[in-house]
């Protein structure tokens, strides 16, 4: 007798996700597909698709259709759970993370974060690397001492900007003559 693929919905991080996300994981397991295979069908990269499965990215209506077809899930179920009314609650999980893989990524930012920030500022100036306009690639690199994980973050640089009072255009007649405070974005 075939075993049904199920997800432990009572375990973290699934308890923090819409119930339809468990259907995504169960259908993925049942079909024996990788995130890369689903990504090819959807037209996105594998990390983005995995993030969407974990509720950290939002599928478009067209992408929901492709996911439904690829995983044999009724499109209406996906639209009901992840349609236009739903928005990601980014930052899933406890802090600090307790999962060993996620903790090592967290630890890497704790250890190397200031060094990476300093080098970004040296090479680009004052600003940040966008995580909204960012591509992440995960590769396996053979090594005689043990395979290596290669993570590449390809994010758009966003220079710091300063909004001045003269940049603010009122939508209608100004009622008050009080000066507007300066807004500094860091």
Helices and strands as residue ranges (DSSP letters): G 14-16, H 19-31, H 35-42, H 46-53, H 61-71, H 75-82, H 100-124, E 127-141, E 148-159, E 162-163, G 165-167, E 183-184
